[in-house]
Amino acid sequence: RRHHLHLLDLLEVLNGTQNCYIYLTNTTMEMVSSSPRTSTSSRRGRSFCLRSMLMVAFHVAASSAFSTPIFQETATLQRTAPSKTVGVEIELPDFDEMFRRIQAVSPLARLAVQGGGSGEGGGFGAVDDTTLPEGQKWKNLQKSKGKLVSQIDRIDNFQNLGPPLLRWRASMKGPCHGMAFADFIMNTDKRQMWDPQIESVCELYPIFDLDAANIAMGFGKFGDCKKLGVGYTKTKAHPIGISPREQLTLCGIQEMHDGSALIWGTELEDWHDHLMPAGERHARARSHLFSIALVPTGEDSFDAEYSLQLDFGGNLPHWMTAPLVLDSVKSMFGVAQPFFETDGSEEVQKRIMEEKIQGEKFVDRNSILFTP
């Protein structure tokens, strides 16, 4: 009966507990030692059996670590907030799970959220690169301190979804400002400066009340949400034969006390398709994971880490599309750098000062949202 109980507990572990390694180790030891009259060979057999099950359980936990849904298809389980368009509700994601995923793949995002890593010697100089995302190792594609984009890494077929997870690291000159950096992703004109395949990027449904988003995120647990809404992206046909693609995403921008920022996005599900703009439908591309973490390393410098797992959709092989994404994002940093360093530096500084003055007018709001 004792052994039967342990096996039932084991099934529960296999059904989703992420601490199965420690639990099963204890279970193995207990089953081997609980019956002193049991023969040595029998004990070894049971121990071997459970060690095998331990390895399976550990594999299941690691491979399903991103399996918790971010959105809920069942309407009664959904958490929604009104948009600025009357009658249109936005389903809010499981923010804990979403930011957990982002921090798992982006050490700089983890540093931005946890704090304490800005200023001189901070940024990439303070990140913890020893923690691997779901136990999978990064493959380095480029590493050069002298270049703007100093490092590019990838994990092939991340989470068995097909496309690789890509990560770019760059050390930038200029003021750190999340909203200004996000313009290079969310503003059509600035996006086209480095991504000529973009036809349009727009925010269809901004959330009506940002405080509702901040409350849902846990009162400053992930900084202060400065922007949140449903966005739509449409691409042009690519010369190599890729037909137009479209995406429907929920995107946002978080700002931290120390000036760090986190730009994020997650693909909406099929049951959100009613939010698509009117017109002809195209093949759906999907961003399984997207984030840009920014951490200031001085008064006029910051580190940036861009993480992206993008599926072009259709029947295109990932070995063909991944290099396009890699080069495209790399060129984005080349376009953004002169803006932050010279062309738009004054404009960004002005925005920072205006926001600081505006923020001081809402002391009560900030004191509520940033309560630990």
PyMOL commands that set and color helices and strands:
alter all, ss='L'
color gray80, all
select helices_A, chain A and resi 2-14+20-33+40-63+75-77+95-105+107-114+123-126+133-135+158-160+178-186+188-192+210-217+270-275+318-343+345-360+363-369
alter helices_A, ss='H'
color red, helices_A
select strands_A, chain A and resi 79-82+89-92+139-143+149-155+165-173+198-206+224-235+245-255+261-267+283-284+286-298+301-311
alter strands_A, ss='S'
color yellow, strands_A
deselect
rebuild
show_as cartoon
